[in-house]
Each structure stands twice: as structure tokens, then as C-alpha cells.
Amino acid sequence: MILAALAAGCQAAGAPPRSEPAAATTAPPSSAPPSTAPPSTVPPDKVLAAREGTLDGHTFNVEIVQLLRRERFVNLTFTATVTKDGGGLGWQVHNAFSAVPRPDPTVDGVYLVDVKNAKKHLVALDSEGKCVCSRIEALFLKQDQKAVFSATFAAPPADVASVDVHIPNVGTLANVPIS
């Protein structure tokens, strides 16, 4: 089953497989915990930054499609599309974007760098200590298949208009504008 679950830890039990799995975090209100609203399946059309990565014989393109300030939070949405299939079942995304390898992988390895204030912003945690980011469950992508991922961070100060975004196994995408 191919799933990228909602940031707050919700998982779609018994959901049918999808050819283009997707989940995007909804913006949390300024004084409330992150939302557990249903995931969005369509990323924005605009690409803010892109970079190619290679892992386990598969080549993939990562595109940052949204970096949205919502009061005290910043929501990042990015996609990964396989551009060269290395064979087998496809690219097993699994721990590609995790901070550390684990049996229940997430995209908690992604972080923001506020260059102006020399601060690193890690993925936010919910009240249970789980990342407010996409979960990755048995996700295999073949050539031209795309998955959407999201993560929520504490917002840098209002005068910070862009940040560097670091994505494990891809690198740092510099000067990504915050909208």
C-alpha cells in the first residue's frame, strides 16, 4: 500500500493503493496544535526550488512547491518524482528523508536554516512528541511517479523572507522564498 500520511500522525487504514500518493499539512492556527484535517492531494503548481538526488540506484527530482507562513508556523510542501528507475519494485522511499533510520519513517530529517539569524529550525513536534510531518509507509515509486510530502516548523521572525531548506539525500536548496 502506498501512503504518505498526514503530518499529525493520522494514517489511512485500509485505504486503496494510489499511483500518486500525497499528503500536505494544513496550516495550524496560531494558538492551537497542528490540524488533523484530511490531507491535500494536489500540491501547488509553482516550483520554488528543485534539486536532483540519487539513492539506491534510483534518480529522483525534489521540488519545493510551497513554503507558507501561517502566523507562528511555516508549512513546507515538497514533491519527489522518480526520473530514472533503478528497477525492482521501484524506489523504496522509506528512510530517505528521515533524521535517523527507523521502522516508522517520516520526513523529520528536513530542516530550515534562517541564514539572517543563524538559526536552524527542526520539524515541529506534536503533544505526543511525534513530528508534524508526513509519514512514509511502504512507499515505492517507479519512473515518473510522484509523492507529496510536508513538514511544519516554527516560523522565523517576520522580517525573514527566505530560508535555506535542507532535505536528506538531496542537499540544501538555498534562498527559498517564504510566502
Backbone as numpy.savetxt, mean C-alpha at the origin, in Angstrom:
# Nx Ny Nz CAx CAy CAz Cx Cy Cz
-7.09 -18.03 -3.20 -7.95 -16.86 -3.20 -7.05 -15.64 -3.20
-7.36 -14.68 -4.02 -6.55 -13.48 -4.12 -7.24 -12.34 -3.41
-6.59 -11.80 -2.37 -7.20 -10.70 -1.61 -6.14 -9.70 -1.20
-6.47 -8.47 -1.19 -5.71 -7.44 -0.51 -6.73 -6.81 0.43
-6.63 -7.10 1.70 -7.70 -6.73 2.64 -7.60 -5.29 3.08
-8.68 -4.81 3.63 -8.80 -3.45 4.10 -7.82 -3.16 5.23
-7.38 -1.96 5.29 -6.34 -1.54 6.21 -6.64 -1.83 7.67
-7.84 -1.75 8.09 -8.16 -1.92 9.50 -8.19 -3.38 9.94
-7.83 -4.29 9.06 -7.73 -5.69 9.43 -8.91 -6.52 9.02
-9.89 -5.96 8.34 -11.04 -6.74 7.90 -10.62 -7.63 6.75
-11.10 -8.83 6.72 -10.81 -9.74 5.63 -12.11 -10.29 5.10
-12.17 -10.45 3.79 -13.38 -10.96 3.15 -13.36 -12.47 3.20
-14.08 -13.03 4.11 -14.14 -14.48 4.24 -15.07 -15.04 3.18
-14.62 -16.05 2.47 -15.44 -16.73 1.48 -15.70 -15.90 0.24
-14.96 -14.82 0.05 -15.16 -14.00 -1.14 -14.61 -14.72 -2.36
-15.24 -14.55 -3.53 -14.74 -15.22 -4.73 -13.42 -14.61 -5.18
-12.57 -15.39 -5.88 -11.30 -14.89 -6.38 -11.54 -13.74 -7.36
-10.57 -12.85 -7.42 -10.63 -11.72 -8.34 -9.39 -11.72 -9.21
-9.53 -11.24 -10.44 -8.36 -11.15 -11.30 -7.55 -9.91 -10.99
-8.18 -8.84 -10.47 -7.48 -7.64 -10.08 -7.90 -7.28 -8.67
-7.24 -7.89 -7.65 -7.61 -7.63 -6.27 -7.30 -6.19 -5.92
-8.09 -5.63 -5.01 -7.84 -4.25 -4.63 -8.38 -3.94 -3.25
-7.70 -3.02 -2.60 -8.20 -2.47 -1.35 -7.56 -1.13 -1.16
-8.32 -0.16 -0.81 -7.78 1.16 -0.52 -8.37 1.63 0.80
-7.53 2.20 1.62 -7.96 2.68 2.91 -8.85 3.90 2.74
-9.91 3.97 3.50 -10.71 5.18 3.51 -10.12 6.12 4.54
-10.32 7.38 4.38 -9.72 8.37 5.27 -10.42 8.38 6.62
-9.64 8.29 7.70 -10.24 8.30 9.02 -10.57 9.72 9.44
-11.65 9.93 10.20 -11.94 11.25 10.75 -10.83 11.65 11.70
-10.66 12.93 11.94 -9.53 13.42 12.72 -9.54 12.93 14.16
-10.68 12.65 14.76 -10.72 12.25 16.16 -11.18 10.82 16.37
-11.33 10.08 15.30 -11.82 8.71 15.41 -10.78 7.74 14.88
-10.85 6.47 15.27 -9.91 5.50 14.73 -10.18 5.29 13.24
-9.21 4.70 12.51 -9.38 4.48 11.08 -10.68 3.74 10.76
-11.24 4.05 9.63 -12.52 3.49 9.20 -12.41 2.02 8.83
-13.52 1.31 9.01 -13.58 -0.07 8.56 -14.60 -0.18 7.43
-14.75 0.90 6.67 -15.67 0.91 5.54 -15.20 -0.07 4.47
-16.10 -0.51 3.58 -15.70 -1.44 2.53 -14.59 -0.86 1.66
-13.69 -1.71 1.15 -12.57 -1.23 0.36 -13.02 -0.67 -0.99
-12.24 0.26 -1.46 -12.45 0.79 -2.81 -11.71 -0.12 -3.77
-12.28 -0.39 -4.91 -11.63 -1.30 -5.84 -11.00 -0.60 -7.03
-11.19 0.72 -7.14 -10.65 1.44 -8.27 -9.71 2.53 -7.77
-8.42 2.44 -8.12 -7.50 3.49 -7.69 -7.69 4.74 -8.55
-7.24 5.88 -8.05 -7.29 7.09 -8.88 -6.50 6.90 -10.17
-6.80 7.70 -11.19 -6.17 7.57 -12.50 -4.79 8.21 -12.59
-4.51 9.18 -11.76 -3.26 9.93 -11.86 -2.12 9.17 -11.18
-0.99 9.08 -11.87 0.20 8.45 -11.29 1.11 9.55 -10.78
1.39 9.56 -9.48 2.22 10.57 -8.87 3.71 10.22 -8.95
4.02 8.94 -8.92 5.40 8.46 -9.00 5.37 6.98 -9.35
6.40 6.50 -10.01 6.46 5.09 -10.40 7.90 4.60 -10.37
8.03 3.30 -10.15 9.35 2.68 -10.15 9.18 1.19 -10.38
10.17 0.61 -11.04 10.15 -0.82 -11.33 10.92 -1.58 -10.27
10.44 -2.79 -9.96 11.12 -3.67 -9.03 11.21 -5.06 -9.61
12.15 -5.84 -9.10 12.31 -7.22 -9.52 12.46 -8.07 -8.27
11.70 -9.16 -8.21 11.75 -10.05 -7.06 11.37 -11.45 -7.49
12.14 -12.43 -7.10 11.86 -13.83 -7.39 11.65 -14.10 -8.88
12.41 -13.42 -9.74 12.32 -13.65 -11.18 11.17 -12.93 -11.86
10.40 -12.16 -11.13 9.28 -11.40 -11.67 9.63 -9.91 -11.65
9.24 -9.20 -12.69 9.43 -7.76 -12.73 8.05 -7.13 -12.58
7.99 -6.08 -11.78 6.71 -5.43 -11.51 6.92 -3.92 -11.47
5.85 -3.20 -11.76 5.87 -1.75 -11.71 4.99 -1.29 -10.56
5.53 -0.43 -9.71 4.77 0.14 -8.61 4.46 1.59 -8.97
3.19 1.96 -8.84 2.76 3.32 -9.11 2.05 3.88 -7.88
2.50 5.03 -7.43 1.79 5.73 -6.36 0.69 6.53 -7.05
-0.55 6.23 -6.69 -1.69 6.86 -7.36 -2.41 7.86 -6.45
-2.09 7.84 -5.16 -2.73 8.81 -4.28 -1.92 8.95 -3.00
-1.73 10.19 -2.58 -1.15 10.51 -1.29 -2.00 11.67 -0.78
-3.01 11.33 0.00 -4.07 12.26 0.35 -4.05 12.63 1.82
-3.95 13.93 2.09 -3.99 14.43 3.46 -5.44 14.50 3.90
-5.73 13.95 5.07 -7.07 14.00 5.67 -6.88 14.42 7.11
-6.82 15.73 7.33 -6.62 16.31 8.64 -5.34 15.78 9.28
-5.42 14.90 10.26 -4.22 14.41 10.96 -3.59 13.19 10.31
-4.14 12.71 9.20 -3.65 11.50 8.55 -3.28 11.75 7.10
-2.43 10.88 6.58 -2.13 10.86 5.15 -2.39 9.43 4.69
-3.19 9.27 3.64 -3.48 7.94 3.09 -2.71 7.77 1.79
-1.96 6.69 1.72 -1.19 6.34 0.54 -1.90 5.20 -0.18
-2.06 5.33 -1.50 -2.58 4.24 -2.31 -1.56 4.00 -3.43
-1.16 2.73 -3.58 -0.24 2.40 -4.66 -0.66 1.08 -5.30
-0.24 0.90 -6.54 -0.55 -0.33 -7.27 0.74 -1.06 -7.60
0.64 -2.35 -7.81 1.75 -3.16 -8.30 1.22 -3.97 -9.48
1.89 -3.87 -10.62 1.49 -4.57 -11.84 2.67 -5.40 -12.33
2.45 -6.67 -12.57 3.51 -7.53 -13.09 3.75 -7.18 -14.56
4.99 -6.84 -14.88 5.34 -6.49 -16.26 6.11 -7.61 -16.95
6.72 -8.50 -16.16 7.41 -9.67 -16.72 7.21 -10.83 -15.76
6.43 -11.79 -16.21 6.10 -12.95 -15.39 7.28 -13.92 -15.38
7.65 -14.35 -14.20 8.76 -15.29 -14.05 8.32 -16.75 -14.08
7.04 -17.00 -14.40 6.54 -18.36 -14.51 5.84 -18.85 -13.26
5.50 -20.12 -13.26 4.81 -20.73 -12.14 3.41 -20.17 -11.97
2.99 -20.03 -10.72 1.67 -19.49 -10.41 1.63 -17.97 -10.57
2.78 -17.37 -10.84 2.88 -15.92 -10.92 3.71 -15.41 -9.76
3.78 -14.11 -9.64 4.54 -13.49 -8.56 3.74 -13.59 -7.27
4.30 -14.28 -6.28 3.66 -14.37 -4.98 4.08 -13.14 -4.19
3.19 -12.18 -4.06 3.50 -10.90 -3.43 3.90 -11.11 -1.97
3.17 -11.92 -1.24 3.40 -12.30 0.15 4.08 -11.20 0.97
5.37 -11.33 1.29 6.07 -10.39 2.17 6.83 -9.30 1.43
6.55 -9.09 0.15 7.31 -8.14 -0.65 7.30 -6.73 -0.07
6.22 -6.33 0.57 6.11 -4.96 1.10 6.04 -4.92 2.62
6.36 -6.04 3.28 6.33 -6.13 4.74 7.63 -5.60 5.35
7.52 -5.12 6.59 8.71 -4.66 7.31 9.61 -5.86 7.64
8.99 -6.96 8.04 9.71 -8.20 8.33 8.88 -9.37 7.80
9.52 -10.45 7.37 8.75 -11.61 6.91 7.87 -12.15 8.02
6.64 -12.52 7.67 5.70 -13.06 8.66 4.65 -13.90 7.94
3.94 -14.76 8.65 2.92 -15.60 8.01 1.67 -14.82 7.58
1.43 -13.65 8.19 0.27 -12.82 7.83 0.77 -11.47 7.31
1.31 -11.44 6.09 1.98 -10.24 5.59 1.04 -9.06 5.34
1.63 -7.86 5.46 0.95 -6.60 5.21 1.90 -5.72 4.42
1.51 -4.47 4.22 2.42 -3.51 3.58 3.00 -2.56 4.63
3.26 -3.08 5.84 3.78 -2.26 6.94 5.23 -1.85 6.77
5.89 -2.32 5.74 7.28 -1.91 5.47 7.37 -0.59 4.73
6.26 -0.10 4.23 6.23 1.18 3.53 6.33 2.30 4.56
7.12 3.33 4.26 7.17 4.48 5.16 7.37 5.76 4.36
7.06 6.88 5.01 7.21 8.20 4.41 8.38 8.91 5.07
9.09 9.73 4.29 10.16 10.54 4.84 9.85 12.01 4.57
9.67 12.74 5.65 9.49 14.19 5.59 10.90 14.78 5.57
11.39 15.09 4.38 12.75 15.58 4.22 12.92 16.95 4.89
11.92 17.78 4.77 11.97 19.14 5.32 12.24 19.13 6.83
11.59 18.21 7.55 11.73 18.13 9.01 12.57 16.95 9.48
13.16 16.21 8.53 14.01 15.06 8.84 13.29 14.05 9.75
12.06 13.67 9.33 11.27 12.72 10.12 10.81 11.56 9.24
10.82 10.39 9.84 10.34 9.17 9.19 8.98 8.84 9.77
7.98 8.62 8.88 6.62 8.29 9.32 6.33 6.82 9.00
6.15 6.02 10.04 5.80 4.61 9.87 4.30 4.47 9.72
3.86 3.33 9.20 2.43 3.06 9.05 1.77 3.13 10.43
0.60 3.76 10.47 -0.15 3.90 11.72 -0.60 2.53 12.22
-0.81 2.44 13.53 -1.32 1.22 14.15 -2.71 1.48 14.70
-3.57 0.45 14.64 -4.91 0.59 15.21 -4.85 0.27 16.71
-6.00 0.26 17.36 -6.06 0.04 18.80 -5.60 -1.36 19.22
-5.52 -2.29 18.27 -5.05 -3.65 18.56 -3.58 -3.82 18.20
-2.92 -2.74 17.79 -1.51 -2.81 17.44 -1.24 -3.32 16.03
-2.29 -3.42 15.22 -2.14 -3.89 13.83 -2.00 -2.68 12.92
-1.25 -2.86 11.85 -1.04 -1.73 10.95 -2.34 -1.33 10.26
-2.46 -0.04 10.01 -3.61 0.48 9.27 -3.15 0.47 7.81
-3.15 -0.73 7.25 -2.64 -0.93 5.90 -3.20 -2.22 5.31
-2.97 -2.40 4.03 -3.48 -3.59 3.33 -2.84 -4.87 3.86
-3.64 -5.89 3.96 -3.18 -7.24 4.28 -2.98 -7.97 2.95
-2.04 -8.89 2.93 -1.77 -9.63 1.70 -1.99 -11.10 1.99
-3.00 -11.69 1.36 -3.36 -13.09 1.59 -3.26 -13.88 0.29
-2.37 -14.82 0.22 -2.28 -15.73 -0.92 -2.42 -14.99 -2.25
-1.67 -13.92 -2.41 -1.78 -13.07 -3.59 -0.72 -13.45 -4.62
-1.16 -13.97 -5.75 -0.30 -14.31 -6.88 -0.74 -13.45 -8.06
0.22 -12.77 -8.69 -0.09 -11.93 -9.85 0.67 -12.43 -11.07
-0.03 -12.60 -12.14 0.56 -12.98 -13.43 0.80 -11.72 -14.25
1.42 -11.90 -15.41 1.70 -10.79 -16.32 0.47 -9.92 -16.52
0.65 -8.60 -16.39 -0.37 -7.57 -16.60 -1.46 -7.54 -15.52
-1.37 -8.35 -14.50 -2.33 -8.27 -13.40 -1.86 -7.22 -12.40
-2.84 -6.54 -11.80 -2.57 -5.42 -10.90 -3.27 -5.64 -9.57
-2.61 -5.20 -8.50 -3.22 -5.19 -7.17 -3.06 -3.79 -6.60
-4.01 -3.39 -5.78 -4.01 -2.07 -5.16 -3.77 -2.25 -3.66
-2.88 -1.42 -3.12 -2.53 -1.48 -1.71 -2.67 -0.10 -1.08
-2.83 -0.07 0.24 -2.95 1.22 0.91 -2.31 1.16 2.30
-1.98 2.35 2.78 -1.43 2.49 4.13 -1.76 3.89 4.63
-1.97 4.01 5.93 -2.28 5.28 6.56 -1.16 5.67 7.51
-0.83 6.95 7.50 0.27 7.49 8.30 -0.21 8.73 9.05
0.47 9.07 10.14 0.25 10.37 10.76 0.75 11.41 9.77
0.00 12.49 9.62 0.35 13.51 8.63 1.54 14.34 9.09
2.41 14.68 8.15 3.45 15.65 8.48 2.79 17.03 8.66
3.53 18.03 9.14 2.95 19.36 9.32 2.32 19.88 8.02
1.36 20.77 8.15 0.60 21.29 7.01 1.49 21.97 5.96
2.63 22.53 6.37 3.50 23.20 5.40 4.36 22.23 4.58
4.24 20.94 4.82 4.98 19.93 4.05 4.11 19.51 2.87
4.54 19.85 1.66 3.74 19.61 0.45 4.10 18.30 -0.24
5.25 17.72 0.10 5.64 16.45 -0.52 6.54 15.67 0.43
6.59 14.37 0.22 7.43 13.47 1.03 8.07 12.45 0.10
9.09 11.79 0.59 9.65 10.64 -0.10 8.90 9.42 0.40
8.59 8.48 -0.49 7.88 7.27 -0.13 8.82 6.09 -0.36
9.11 5.34 0.69 9.95 4.15 0.57 9.07 2.91 0.56
9.26 2.08 -0.46 8.52 0.82 -0.59 9.54 -0.31 -0.67
9.48 -1.27 0.26 10.43 -2.39 0.24 10.47 -3.08 -1.13
11.64 -3.50 -1.53 11.90 -4.20 -2.80 11.66 -3.33 -4.02
11.43 -2.05 -3.81 11.26 -1.11 -4.91 12.23 0.05 -4.75
12.32 0.58 -3.55 13.19 1.72 -3.27 12.40 2.94 -2.87
13.06 4.09 -2.95 12.44 5.34 -2.54 12.02 6.16 -3.75
10.78 6.58 -3.71 10.23 7.46 -4.75 10.24 8.85 -4.13
11.05 9.74 -4.69 11.31 11.04 -4.09 10.27 12.09 -4.46
10.05 12.99 -3.50 9.26 14.20 -3.72 7.85 13.93 -4.25
7.14 13.02 -3.62 5.77 12.69 -4.03 4.83 13.73 -3.40
4.04 14.42 -4.23 3.17 15.48 -3.71 2.00 14.93 -2.86
1.72 15.65 -1.78 0.56 15.33 -0.93 -0.59 16.21 -1.40
-1.74 15.60 -1.68 -2.89 16.42 -2.10 -3.88 16.56 -0.98
